[in-house]
Amino acid sequence: MQTKNLKWILYFSLVLIWGTSFILIKKGLEVFNPVQVGSIRIIISFLILSPFVYKRFKSIAPKDWLILGLSGFLGSLLPAYLFSMAQVGLNSSTAGILNSLTPLFTLLVGISFFRLKARWWSFVGVFISMIGTYGLLSVSGGHAFYFNIKYGLMIILATLFYGTQINLVKTYLKHIPPLTITVFQFFIIGFPAVLVLFGFTDFVHLTQTEPRLLEGLFYVGLLAIIGTAFALILFNKLIKIANPIFSASLTYFIPVVAIIWGFFDNESFNLLIFLWIGLILSGVYLVNRK
């Protein structure tokens, strides 16, 4: 298959997959609590990616394990819990829109701690997106800002963790192939997720009493297998055959898919939401502009 065609197939596949992740979290929360959804998501991804560990084990230097573990916690484990907890109060479309703030925090963390240089318009973009975020949380789901902000802050914190993880990988793990990074991140964080699920939740009891158990596992399993493990493999392939700006532009279209799923799931919409989405994505565009 020609590289150009493959690039677009991967692109739209990832937009669809990642844009669908938020509705899958929502459906999983109908059966499990947020900690269980986050734990199951990580554990299934860990199991899917584990077969790739053996052949790559010797390629990891002792000095790399700490950064791999830290990037796994910040880039996957903690966000898995934060998004699940946030969607107890926020609808899935709002979660998908707020997820697009990741490039802003990648920039801010890079400037603050990794000596990244930025143009003036990047700071304008951050300001515009923050206005859009405030507006979005003022109208989302028919609730007031003071209701939405306590849940919205969880996603904002998750995108801050994403931004930190991206800078860690770019600075300290450039010598390791992207797929290998992903595999070992989940290899490290899979064990804490198992401990949390079986040690701190009633998951075992739930397996014996919950009539919708298989339905819940289906949704979270899709989230883990397709939305996490498989999607990361596709993304690793995309960044090898496409330029970084093209890959980063996924950010603009993932919220569109999230909004469409939210519409079909009868989520409440205020027409002002499109103004705030426009401001957020305009700010993200300025941040990404070279």
Secondary structure, 3 states (H helix, E strand, C coil): CCHHHHHHHHHHHHHHHHHHHHHHHHHHCCCCCHHHHHHHHHHHHHHHHHHHHHHHHHHCCCCHHHHHHHHHHHHHHHHHHHHHHHCCCCCHHHHHHHHHHHHHHHHHHHHHHCCCCCCHHHHHHHHHHHHHHHHHHHHHHHCCHHHHHHHHHHHHHHHHHHHHHHHHHHHHCCCCCHHHHHHHHHHHHHHHHHHHHHHHCCHHHHHHHCCCHHHHHHHHHHHHHHHHHHHHHHHHHHHHHCCHHHHHCHHHHHHHHHHHHHHHCCCCCCCCHHHHHHHHHHHHHHHHCC
